[in-house]
């Protein structure tokens, strides 16, 4: 299994694309935010709500 926090830190990832089913969209976006990802491009049909310090763009 991949150590997600280590990969995000090593690569300096700050923006991610959320393209998962509705059931997982909120969980994965909150997890990524916890690991210092600041920007989200949401391609899921979930209506995500994140604190204002994050940038969120929903594409659907």
Residue pairs with C-beta under 8 A, 6 or more apart in sequence:
4 31
4 35
5 35
7 13
8 32
8 35
8 36
8 37
9 35
9 36
13 37
14 36
14 37
14 38
14 39
15 37
15 38
15 39
15 40
15 41
16 32
16 37
16 39
16 40
16 41
17 40
17 41
17 43
18 25
18 28
18 29
18 40
18 41
18 42
18 43
18 44
18 48
19 43
19 44
20 28
20 44
21 44
22 44
22 45
22 46
25 42
25 44
25 46
25 48
26 46
26 48
29 40
29 42
29 48
29 50
30 50
32 40
33 40
33 50
33 51
33 54
38 53
38 54
38 55
39 54
39 55
39 56
40 48
40 50
40 54
40 55
40 56
40 57
41 57
41 59
42 48
42 56
42 57
42 58
42 59
42 60
43 59
43 60
44 60
45 60
47 58
48 56
48 58
50 56
